[in-house]
Amino acid sequence: MNKPAELEGRAAQISFMLNGVPRRVAARPSDRLSDVLRESLGLTGTKVGCNAGDCGACTVLVDGRQVCACLTAVAQVEGRTVQTVEGLARGTRLDRLQQAFLAHGAAQCGICTPGMLMAATSLLARNAHPREEEVLDALGGVLCRCTGYRKIVEAVLAAARGDVALVQPDAGAAVGARAPKTDGPTKVTGAERYGADRWPEGALWLRPIRSPHEKARFEIGDLAPLRARYPGLVDVVTARDVPVNGFGIFPDVKDQPVLAEGRVRFRGEAVLCLVGEMSEVLRIPESEIPVRWTPETPQTEIEDALEHTADPLHARNPDNVLIRGRVAKGDVERALATAAQVAEGEFTTSFVEHAYIEPEAGFAERVGDRIRIFACTQTPYMDREEVARILGIKDTQVHIVPSAVGGGFGGKLDISIQPLLAVAAWKLNCAVRGAYTRPESMTSTTKRHPAQMKARFGCDRDGRLVAADFAGDFNTGAYASWGNTVANRVPIHASGPYYVPNVRALTRAVYTNGPVAGAFRGFGVPQSTIVHEALLDELAEWAGIDKLEFRHRNAIRAGQATATGQVLKASAGLAQCLDALRPRWKRAVLGAEAFNHRAEAAGRLKGVRRGAGLACMWYGIGNTVIANPSTMRAGLRPDGRILFYNGAVDIGQGSNTILAQVLADALGLPMAAIDSVMGDTDLTADAGKTSASRQAFVSGNATRLAGAELRRKMIALAEARPDARLRLESGTLIATDADGEHRVDLAELPRDPRGDVLSAEGHFNPPTVPLDQDGQGVPYATYGFAAQMAEVEVDLELGTVKLARIVAAHDVGRAINPTQVEGQIHGGIAQGIGLALMEEFHAGRTENLHDYLIPTFGDVPPIEVILVEDPEPLGPHGAKGVGEPALIPTAPAIFNAIHHATRVRLRHAPATPDRIRAALLMTLG
Amino acid sequence: MRSYHRPTVLDDALRARAAGPCAVLAGGTDFYPARVGRTIEEDVLDITALTELRGVREEAGHFRIGALTTWTDLLEATLPAWFTAVKLAAREVGGIQIQNAGTVAGNLCNASPAADGVPPLLAFDARVELHSVRGTRTLPLREFIQGNRKTACAADELLTAVLVPKWGDRARSTFLKLGARKYLVISIAMVAAVVETDAQSVIARCGIAVGACSAAAQRLHAIEAALVGRTFAPGIGAAVRPEHLASLAPITDVRATAAYRADAVGTLVARALEELAREQAG
């Protein structure tokens, strides 16, 4: 029978076995099991990625079977057994799956790892020796955005075999070793604290209210009745509470309000925040919040915004153009007029969502005249500046403590929840926490810029490129964010990793009422690479030269000048990447053509066709021209430990680990001697943002220098020779050289304010030269190069594409940790597959992880990674970055493979089945 | 939340249902996703303790799929070979997490045009059993699902079972799903086909149903009529004609254009028939 209404909100007692221990918990019966585990029982290893059963991050076992804890009413586990990630390890002893995940690089950011481990646990309990397809099926309900899944499959199969040994490099041999992630153990046990996993006792909950309209005026009515109706609602924060209501990446473009003032420019823009007791704040229906909207006709497309300038998005940009980018070298028109052949084409791409599995989350608390923010971020020092500016306080009054980051990919370079939490905590003088819902994360944070691009590429009779002419408009959405960077980075890269004597590349970033487009792995270069790689294929065909050989002939080499007139001095390994691919490429092309020859018998537009496609890329490592410094610090502690003050935030890509490897080798000590603190702005120096593939190169150098300096000081302290072998034992430094052993008791030595006995800093800022008005100069100190090959099978009748294999050859300078580098490449490829075939964000229509599709376990084919190490003299041990290069060639390689299979050129990303089928019908039908 | 009721016997559940509007909760795989970012502020009738409603049973003339039968239960049940289409669909309902919790009945009650479970059950001429304090009724699935998220379930009724009539031993079925990724994908279009032949391989009866191409999944009676009496052999796919698909009304959405759906569904139907014919031919 229905219970009377006075039972409202009353908790029931639920009893169940949790990780082998009987537990009894007070909860509302309809509460999600995930919330009860996390909030009431403190088991934050179970992650919440969507609350809709779409991502599987919250997978737990109930009576041994995997279920989404977010879809399970806690009342339903009464009397049953529940197992979470915290129940896997026995004390500090990891179970074999956890160990295998570490050994095989199956965890990157780690946010999906608990769900993966639980799904795999239930598989191995039923099937001790699964086949690969069985692993895919069993884990297919969990999404991962970092790894590309292949290393997870490898780890589960390895766990079944018992192949779980971990590499522990000796002192001096860390660089180049497949060392397991230093932060891996906490990721596989569920102990890692992401943005939503830590909060001060009694913290209030913050819930933003957002615009349902893309463009509207609004008024906030009388809030008193709302507050009277909901006594647990402590405050409603509005724009009036924000001291300086504007933020943005660039010092001169602070165009985005923390809370909108009377006008919204995109769907999902925050207009106010409800702050109060969590359950109260979450039960207020949106319909009761007194916001009166006056919707207006939005300009969501680039053409709309360029035409309708009567009411520009921002007064300072009356034509709705945020910025123009330009690179010009030589005489493009003349070169094209005299070229033996010109290929041209237009291409478009869509908004792409980062879709990290961790939604934005954290807390802020006021501590006297300072504010402390614990949240997920890629850039603690920029957060510190932005929050200080918004609150009208000094930078030093803001303390940013980065949480572990459950994926970033550029999406956590902009502040999101931080200023909302900070404004509320500052105003209310208490702790305030919050976590975005999945739809909120998807609507309100940045996207990859949709691009409308056209280009002409010309070559001579010998198949040498003579000119590249590129023009691209990028939809930057409602606010600037990183639009400037995209507009500036694309022209530099738009002629591709080739020697082209005449280049003109023009870009515009255009404001619209679309979602804010910002930084996303590659800053526009993945889009422009689709263009040049399609046109290169066309020119190669015209020239009658194999597509790989055509690229090899044109590949830029050391000694040649880029589009910006920068003469590359070293580490330009594209030709080597192509050399590595050549035998595989020949086999793939011949295999596909033989297959298609037979398949033609089925008839035009019948059956399947195979194709092989190739694409190359280059990518400038680090910020474009602007200063790009990193400062790293290491200290020797009185207890004989090394403390690494690591200002670089690891967002899953592995900087914690590879920087520790660099530091260990610089010191001549084993990695195990090092403890780390990451990104805490009170403890670490500014290492710059985790962006632009810069941490290995820039912070790697700063770390190496800090390590070398600390080693010099340790040697001096021990009065040993420079080549002495160092050891640290509890409280003692031991240096051994030709003179014998020198021991120093560290406990007795004076300490600096941080508590270090010795401390050293390293600083590195890659040398660049500003670009002139034609974009000529040295925008980056070094570049990554890659060539990838995709093999596809296209179903002509359905327009579906099945990927058979991807081979990726990357010039990374030096792989400091080959497992991490492969992990970056796998993950980049997975995102490239998404860009090519399925990902397309539409405001109001794809704001969840079932309407917005990212690749699943079954969508990433076997990947072969070939590491080419053409050392960069400026890099630490020769290393340069790989994070963004990994993604860039994948989509164009797939598009070229589809073309090879079908002779049809796709001109819009993503190439969904309906678009492919339409293109096939139009061309072949 | 106002009240949360988790009865252990059906009569209690029916009385609760009759007492006033409430949300019926079983596997939670549709209930919670519809309530992201807010607390549950409605009366909830949790039927998962009605253990009598769980499991698949063979009865005279039909198989009874109890309302609490999960997709995994169905996959693990021993069922005749002709049941294949339902099992193939079961493997496509979300990931294993969803299959372990979500129920067959819930998939029908949710009445999404893209529900994976509907086309096979529709093809099999399944019926649903509804209980209320007023009594019990059964009705064909095609009458139960009335449109997008719209069913014939009265406010005081509970769907207690899905009844799948028995097909002959020679019947075979399949299910094809078309989506833009491998796992966890909402269908662009899907087809379930069941074909029963006589000893001479002549099609005696068949059921072909299409999902995600109209507000509710549909049987393609025109094709069925054209197939009965024909010899079931490879090449049968060519029997599918555009006019057979005229009753469908596909829409354009984020997953695909209407034109594509209309085009692709013909291919899927032909492939489903072809696959079964090849299987039959051995």
Chai-1 contact restraints between the chains, C-beta under 6 A:
chainA,res_idxA,chainB,res_idxB,connection_type,confidence,min_distance_angstrom,max_distance_angstrom,comment,restraint_id
A,M1,B,A16,contact,1.0,0.0,6.0,A-B,restraint_1
A,N2,B,S3,contact,1.0,0.0,6.0,A-B,restraint_2
A,N2,B,A16,contact,1.0,0.0,6.0,A-B,restraint_3
A,N2,B,A19,contact,1.0,0.0,6.0,A-B,restraint_4
A,K3,B,S3,contact,1.0,0.0,6.0,A-B,restraint_5
A,A5,B,R2,contact,1.0,0.0,6.0,A-B,restraint_6
A,L7,B,S3,contact,1.0,0.0,6.0,A-B,restraint_7
A,E8,B,R2,contact,1.0,0.0,6.0,A-B,restraint_8
A,R28,B,M1,contact,1.0,0.0,6.0,A-B,restraint_9
A,P29,B,Y4,contact,1.0,0.0,6.0,A-B,restraint_10
A,S30,B,M1,contact,1.0,0.0,6.0,A-B,restraint_11
A,S30,B,Y4,contact,1.0,0.0,6.0,A-B,restraint_12
A,S30,B,I40,contact,1.0,0.0,6.0,A-B,restraint_13
A,S30,B,V44,contact,1.0,0.0,6.0,A-B,restraint_14
A,N51,B,V36,contact,1.0,0.0,6.0,A-B,restraint_15
A,A52,B,P33,contact,1.0,0.0,6.0,A-B,restraint_16
A,A52,B,V36,contact,1.0,0.0,6.0,A-B,restraint_17
A,G53,B,T29,contact,1.0,0.0,6.0,A-B,restraint_18
A,G53,B,P33,contact,1.0,0.0,6.0,A-B,restraint_19
A,G53,B,I98,contact,1.0,0.0,6.0,A-B,restraint_20
A,G56,B,G95,contact,1.0,0.0,6.0,A-B,restraint_21
A,G56,B,Q97,contact,1.0,0.0,6.0,A-B,restraint_22
A,T59,B,Q97,contact,1.0,0.0,6.0,A-B,restraint_23
A,R65,B,N100,contact,1.0,0.0,6.0,A-B,restraint_24
A,Q66,B,I96,contact,1.0,0.0,6.0,A-B,restraint_25
A,Q66,B,Q97,contact,1.0,0.0,6.0,A-B,restraint_26
A,V67,B,Q97,contact,1.0,0.0,6.0,A-B,restraint_27
A,V67,B,N100,contact,1.0,0.0,6.0,A-B,restraint_28
A,V67,B,A101,contact,1.0,0.0,6.0,A-B,restraint_29
A,C68,B,Q97,contact,1.0,0.0,6.0,A-B,restraint_30
A,L71,B,G28,contact,1.0,0.0,6.0,A-B,restraint_31
A,L71,B,T29,contact,1.0,0.0,6.0,A-B,restraint_32
A,L71,B,Y32,contact,1.0,0.0,6.0,A-B,restraint_33
A,A75,B,R6,contact,1.0,0.0,6.0,A-B,restraint_34
A,Q76,B,T48,contact,1.0,0.0,6.0,A-B,restraint_35
A,G140,B,G95,contact,1.0,0.0,6.0,A-B,restraint_36
A,G140,B,Y183,contact,1.0,0.0,6.0,A-B,restraint_37
A,G141,B,G95,contact,1.0,0.0,6.0,A-B,restraint_38
A,G141,B,I96,contact,1.0,0.0,6.0,A-B,restraint_39
A,G141,B,Q97,contact,1.0,0.0,6.0,A-B,restraint_40
A,S279,B,T39,contact,1.0,0.0,6.0,A-B,restraint_41
A,L282,B,R38,contact,1.0,0.0,6.0,A-B,restraint_42
A,L282,B,T39,contact,1.0,0.0,6.0,A-B,restraint_43
A,R283,B,T39,contact,1.0,0.0,6.0,A-B,restraint_44
A,R283,B,E41,contact,1.0,0.0,6.0,A-B,restraint_45
A,T437,B,V36,contact,1.0,0.0,6.0,A-B,restraint_46
A,T437,B,G37,contact,1.0,0.0,6.0,A-B,restraint_47
A,E797,B,T267,contact,1.0,0.0,6.0,A-B,restraint_48
A,L798,B,A264,contact,1.0,0.0,6.0,A-B,restraint_49
A,L798,B,T267,contact,1.0,0.0,6.0,A-B,restraint_50
A,M838,B,A180,contact,1.0,0.0,6.0,A-B,restraint_51
A,M838,B,R181,contact,1.0,0.0,6.0,A-B,restraint_52
A,R845,B,V254,contact,1.0,0.0,6.0,A-B,restraint_53
A,T846,B,V254,contact,1.0,0.0,6.0,A-B,restraint_54
A,H850,B,I186,contact,1.0,0.0,6.0,A-B,restraint_55
A,D851,B,V254,contact,1.0,0.0,6.0,A-B,restraint_56
A,L853,B,A180,contact,1.0,0.0,6.0,A-B,restraint_57
A,L853,B,R181,contact,1.0,0.0,6.0,A-B,restraint_58
A,T856,B,R181,contact,1.0,0.0,6.0,A-B,restraint_59
A,T856,B,K182,contact,1.0,0.0,6.0,A-B,restraint_60
A,T856,B,Y183,contact,1.0,0.0,6.0,A-B,restraint_61
A,T856,B,L184,contact,1.0,0.0,6.0,A-B,restraint_62
A,F857,B,Y183,contact,1.0,0.0,6.0,A-B,restraint_63
A,G858,B,K182,contact,1.0,0.0,6.0,A-B,restraint_64
A,G858,B,Y183,contact,1.0,0.0,6.0,A-B,restraint_65
A,D859,B,R181,contact,1.0,0.0,6.0,A-B,restraint_66
A,D859,B,K182,contact,1.0,0.0,6.0,A-B,restraint_67
A,T912,B,A180,contact,1.0,0.0,6.0,A-B,restraint_68
A,D914,B,A256,contact,1.0,0.0,6.0,A-B,restraint_69
A,D914,B,T257,contact,1.0,0.0,6.0,A-B,restraint_70
A,D914,B,Y260,contact,1.0,0.0,6.0,A-B,restraint_71
A,R917,B,Y260,contact,1.0,0.0,6.0,A-B,restraint_72
